[in-house]
Amino acid sequence: RFGTQVTTAVYHTASAVACYAPASPTEKRVVVEVATNGMDFSSSGLVYQYMPETRLVGAFPLMGPAVGGTTLRLYGVNLVDTGALACRFGNRESGSIVRATWVSSESVTCNTPAFGLGRVPVEVTLNGHDFTSDAIIYEFKATTHVSNVIPQSGPITGGTMVKVRASNVVFSGHLKCRFGSYDVPASFVSATELACVSPAHVEGAVKLQVSQNGIDFETSDATFSFMPTPVVVDMAPVHGWTSGGTSVLLGITILPENGTRVSCTFGDVAVKGTLIDAGAGVVECLAPALPSPRTNRRVPLTVTFGDTVVPVDGHRGRMFTYLNPVTVQRASPSRGSELGGTTITVLGENFLNSASMECEFGDMRTQAQFVSDN
């Protein structure tokens, strides 16, 4: 008997019977007693608590590794802190039941058990017997393992696009990369690759891990090294012809790892760069032709190592300047002593007053002095 409502009991042993609690229109506490003859009830005063119906409305994350251990947060209504609070993964017959932790009347957490791959319903019980029937679906996935990272280093300023090769990658809005202790969003590329942008970080090597649900990170040995940012310490020449083809040499500190692609951008035009002296840190770029005679002839120059952009225009306040090609019309005198020393006046167009102006005689060069632009 539950309060004043009498229900049928089923005999199990001399010390145990089972009976189904009747419905109650309100949340209340009632006394439960038992009668063996239908008339005379016990007077033990055992209290039974009626509670409002518990419902689940969502969960996060909705997937995790089949090895288990994911902290799953379930959201619902009328969740009560009882000593029997538990979660069930799977159905009544073959499911796995684990203890749950009460957070609030709208949330509980539980750690997922090890389970076979696939999607299963998750339910909650407050008393260890009656489970919800809302079938929140959770998927057990194969574990992800990182096999390669490209590139394996980048500047401490961050911003490097990193390709991570891994197994069992799935499309998810919660993909993440973890650089040491810094988490950043990741993008799905394929079942074997994802991509993410490195954060700013202090110099040094850190562990690089990935997560498919934003919570559980795989435990491979992949690393990523944060290096000091390359700096342009020299640039020569600082100008060239509008027709392009000028060889511009750039002195670079802290070169990137071997195999990193190098490019230079003159204004908006990018060209391939070449590392011509790794020991001295010298990069060569051939200036492209000026796109239009009417465009700005002073353009910013940047060098890009992989995804790392290094500005050059701030070096000593200089930019790369396009000039009209020099034309030589005649030289006077046209001959001189084989001992050298003859002063020659060269006439032409578009001369520039520059400390680096030279005259070339065959394969020999001598310093020139500017007189006028023609």
C-alpha positions in Angstrom: 0.0 0.0 0.0 1.4 3.4 -1.1 -0.3 5.9 1.2 -3.9 5.0 0.6 -3.5 3.3 -2.8 -3.3 -0.4 -2.7 -1.4 -2.4 -5.4 -0.6 -6.1 -6.0 2.6 -7.5 -4.6 4.6 -10.4 -6.0 6.2 -12.9 -3.5 10.0 -13.6 -4.1 11.3 -14.9 -0.7 10.3 -14.9 2.9 12.2 -11.6 3.2 11.4 -9.9 -0.2 8.3 -9.0 -2.2 8.0 -6.8 -5.3 5.3 -4.3 -6.1 4.8 -1.6 -8.7 4.3 1.9 -7.4 0.9 3.3 -8.6 0.8 6.7 -10.4 0.6 9.8 -8.3 -0.7 13.1 -9.5 1.7 15.1 -7.4 5.2 15.1 -6.1 5.0 13.8 -2.5 6.2 11.4 0.1 4.1 8.4 1.1 4.4 5.5 3.6 4.7 2.0 2.1 3.3 -1.0 4.0 2.7 -4.6 3.1 -0.1 -7.0 3.9 0.0 -10.8 3.6 -3.8 -11.3 4.0 -5.0 -8.2 2.1 -6.3 -6.6 5.3 -3.6 -6.3 8.0 -0.8 -4.0 6.8 2.6 -3.6 8.5 3.4 -0.4 10.4 7.1 0.0 9.6 6.8 3.5 8.3 8.9 3.0 5.2 8.8 6.2 3.1 8.6 6.3 -0.7 9.2 9.6 -2.6 7.3 10.5 -5.7 9.3 12.8 -8.0 8.4 14.7 -11.2 9.2 12.8 -14.4 12.9 13.2 -15.4 13.5 14.0 -19.1 16.7 14.4 -21.1 16.9 17.0 -23.9 20.6 16.9 -25.0 24.2 15.9 -24.4 27.8 17.0 -25.1 29.8 15.7 -26.7 27.8 13.4 -28.9 30.8 11.2 -29.7 34.0 10.0 -28.2 36.6 7.2 -28.3 35.5 3.6 -27.9 38.2 3.2 -25.2 35.9 5.3 -22.9 36.8 7.8 -20.3 35.0 10.8 -22.0 33.2 13.1 -19.6 29.7 13.3 -21.0 27.4 16.0 -19.8 23.7 15.3 -20.1 21.0 18.1 -20.1 17.5 17.7 -19.0 14.8 18.6 -16.5 13.9 17.4 -13.0 17.4 15.8 -12.4 17.6 15.1 -8.6 20.7 14.5 -6.6 20.2 10.9 -5.2 22.7 8.3 -4.2 21.5 6.1 -7.1 22.1 8.5 -9.9 23.5 6.6 -13.0 23.8 6.6 -16.8 23.1 3.7 -19.1 24.8 3.3 -22.4 23.0 0.9 -24.7 19.7 -0.9 -24.2 18.3 -2.6 -21.1 19.5 -6.0 -22.0 23.1 -5.3 -23.0 23.8 -1.8 -21.9 26.6 -0.6 -19.6 25.6 1.3 -16.5 28.1 3.8 -14.9 27.7 6.2 -11.9 26.7 9.8 -12.6 27.5 13.0 -10.9 24.8 15.6 -10.2 25.6 19.1 -11.4 22.2 20.8 -11.2 18.5 20.1 -11.7 19.3 20.5 -15.4 22.6 18.7 -15.8 24.5 15.5 -14.8 27.9 14.1 -15.9 29.2 10.6 -16.3 32.3 9.0 -17.7 31.7 6.9 -20.8 32.6 3.2 -20.4 34.7 1.2 -22.9 32.2 0.1 -25.6 32.1 -1.3 -29.1 32.1 1.0 -32.1 28.7 2.5 -33.0 25.8 4.6 -31.9 23.9 3.8 -28.7 21.1 5.4 -26.7 22.0 7.1 -23.4 19.5 7.2 -20.5 19.6 8.3 -16.8 18.2 6.8 -13.7 17.6 8.5 -10.3 16.8 5.3 -8.4 18.9 2.7 -10.1 15.8 1.1 -11.6 13.7 3.5 -13.7 15.5 4.9 -16.7 14.5 7.8 -18.9 13.3 6.9 -22.4 14.5 9.9 -24.4 17.2 8.0 -26.4 19.9 10.6 -26.5 22.3 9.1 -29.1 26.0 8.9 -28.4 28.5 7.4 -30.9 31.6 5.5 -29.9 34.4 6.2 -32.5 37.8 4.6 -33.3 40.7 6.4 -31.7 42.6 9.0 -33.8 46.3 8.7 -34.1 48.6 11.5 -35.5 51.2 10.2 -38.0 52.7 13.4 -39.4 52.7 17.2 -39.1 53.5 19.5 -41.9 55.4 21.8 -41.3 56.9 20.8 -38.0 57.8 24.3 -37.0 56.6 27.9 -37.3 57.2 31.4 -35.8 56.4 32.2 -32.2 54.0 34.8 -33.5 51.7 32.0 -34.7 49.7 32.0 -37.9 51.3 28.9 -39.5 48.8 26.7 -41.4 49.6 23.2 -40.1 48.5 20.0 -41.9 48.0 17.1 -39.5 48.0 13.6 -41.0 46.0 11.3 -38.7 43.9 8.1 -38.8 40.1 7.9 -38.3 39.4 11.6 -38.8 35.6 12.4 -39.0 33.8 15.6 -39.9 32.9 17.5 -36.7 32.2 21.0 -35.7 34.3 20.4 -32.6 37.6 19.4 -34.2 40.6 20.9 -32.4 44.4 21.0 -32.3 46.2 21.3 -29.1 49.7 23.0 -29.2 51.1 22.2 -25.7 48.3 23.7 -23.5 46.7 25.9 -26.2 43.6 24.7 -28.0 42.7 26.0 -31.5 39.9 25.1 -33.9 40.7 22.6 -36.7 39.2 22.1 -40.1 38.3 18.7 -41.6 40.2 17.9 -44.8 39.7 14.2 -45.3 39.5 11.0 -43.3 43.3 11.1 -42.9 43.9 14.9 -42.6 42.9 18.0 -40.7 44.3 21.5 -40.7 44.7 24.2 -38.0 46.5 27.5 -37.5 49.3 27.6 -34.9 48.7 30.1 -32.0 51.3 32.5 -30.7 53.6 30.7 -28.3 56.9 31.0 -26.5 59.9 29.5 -28.2 60.3 25.7 -28.0 58.9 22.3 -29.0 55.5 21.3 -27.8 53.3 18.3 -28.1 50.7 18.5 -30.9 47.4 16.6 -30.3 44.1 16.5 -32.0 40.5 16.0 -30.7 37.4 15.1 -32.7 34.9 16.1 -30.0 36.7 19.1 -28.4 37.3 17.2 -25.2 39.3 14.0 -25.7 42.8 14.5 -27.2 44.8 11.6 -28.7 48.2 10.7 -27.2 50.6 10.4 -30.1 54.2 11.7 -29.9 53.8 14.4 -32.6 55.5 17.7 -31.8 55.6 21.2 -33.3 58.4 23.7 -32.7 57.9 27.4 -32.2 60.9 29.3 -33.6 61.9 33.0 -33.4 60.4 35.0 -36.2 62.7 35.5 -39.2 63.8 39.1 -39.7 65.1 40.8 -42.9 68.4 42.5 -42.0 69.5 43.6 -45.4 68.1 44.3 -48.9 69.9 45.2 -52.1 69.2 46.7 -54.5 66.2 48.8 -53.4 65.1 49.7 -56.9 65.0 48.1 -60.4 63.6 48.5 -63.9 59.8 48.6 -64.6 60.5 45.8 -67.1 61.3 43.5 -64.2 64.1 40.9 -63.8 66.1 42.7 -61.2 67.8 40.3 -58.8 67.0 41.4 -55.2 69.0 39.9 -52.5 67.6 39.7 -48.9 69.6 38.9 -45.8 67.5 36.8 -43.4 68.0 35.8 -39.8 66.7 32.5 -38.4 66.1 30.6 -41.6 63.1 28.1 -41.7 63.6 24.4 -41.9 64.9 22.8 -45.1 62.2 22.3 -47.8 60.1 25.3 -46.7 58.8 27.1 -49.8 60.0 30.7 -50.2 58.3 33.5 -52.1 58.5 37.3 -52.4 55.6 39.6 -53.0 56.3 43.0 -54.8 53.2 45.0 -54.1 50.5 42.5 -55.1 52.6 40.3 -57.4 54.1 37.1 -55.9 57.2 35.4 -57.3 59.2 32.4 -56.3 62.2 33.0 -54.1 65.4 31.0 -53.9 67.6 30.3 -50.8 71.0 30.8 -52.5 73.2 30.8 -49.3 71.8 28.9 -46.4 74.9 29.6 -44.3 74.6 33.4 -44.7 70.9 33.4 -44.9 70.5 35.0 -48.3 67.4 34.8 -50.4 67.1 35.9 -54.0 63.9 37.1 -55.7 63.6 38.3 -59.3 61.4 41.4 -59.3 58.4 41.0 -61.6 57.5 43.7 -64.3 55.5 46.6 -63.0 51.9 45.7 -63.8 51.0 49.1 -65.2 53.0 52.3 -65.8 50.3 54.2 -64.0 50.6 52.1 -60.8 52.5 53.2 -57.7 56.2 52.7 -58.4 57.1 52.4 -54.7 55.8 49.0 -53.5 56.1 47.1 -50.3 58.1 43.9 -50.4 57.4 40.9 -48.3 59.0 37.5 -48.0 57.0 34.4 -47.2 58.4 31.2 -45.7 55.7 28.6 -45.9 52.8 30.5 -44.3 55.0 33.0 -42.4 55.0 36.5 -43.9 58.0 38.7 -43.1 57.6 42.4 -44.1 60.6 44.1 -45.7 59.2 47.5 -46.3 59.9 48.5 -42.6 63.6 47.7 -42.9 65.3 51.2 -42.6 62.1 52.7 -43.9 62.8 51.4 -47.5 60.5 50.0 -50.1 61.2 48.6 -53.6 61.1 51.3 -56.2 60.5 50.7 -59.9 62.5 52.9 -62.3 62.4 53.5 -66.1 65.1 51.5 -67.8 68.4 53.4 -68.4 69.3 53.9 -72.0 72.8 54.8 -73.2 73.1 56.9 -76.3 76.8 57.7 -76.6 80.0 58.0 -74.6 82.7 60.7 -75.0 85.5 60.1 -75.7 84.9 56.7 -77.3 88.5 55.6 -76.8 91.3 56.0 -74.2 94.6 54.8 -72.9 95.0 51.1 -72.2 96.4 52.2 -68.8 93.0 53.5 -67.9 92.3 56.7 -66.0 90.4 58.4 -68.9 87.3 60.3 -67.7 84.3 59.3 -69.9 81.0 61.2 -70.1 78.1 58.9 -70.8 75.0 60.4 -72.3 71.5 58.8 -72.1 68.2 58.8 -70.3 66.7 57.9 -66.9 70.0 58.1 -64.9 69.5 58.0 -61.1 71.7 59.8 -58.6 72.7 56.8 -56.6 75.8 55.8 -54.6 75.7 52.4 -56.3 75.9 53.8 -59.8 78.7 52.1 -61.9 80.0 51.9 -65.4 80.8 48.5 -66.9 83.7 48.0 -69.3 83.5 44.4 -70.6 83.6 42.4 -67.4 85.1 45.1 -65.2 83.1 47.8 -63.3 84.1 51.2 -62.0 82.4 53.7 -59.7 80.4 56.4 -61.7 79.5 59.9 -60.6 76.0 61.3 -61.4 75.9 64.5 -63.4 72.3 64.7 -64.6 69.4 62.3 -65.4 70.4 62.5 -69.1 
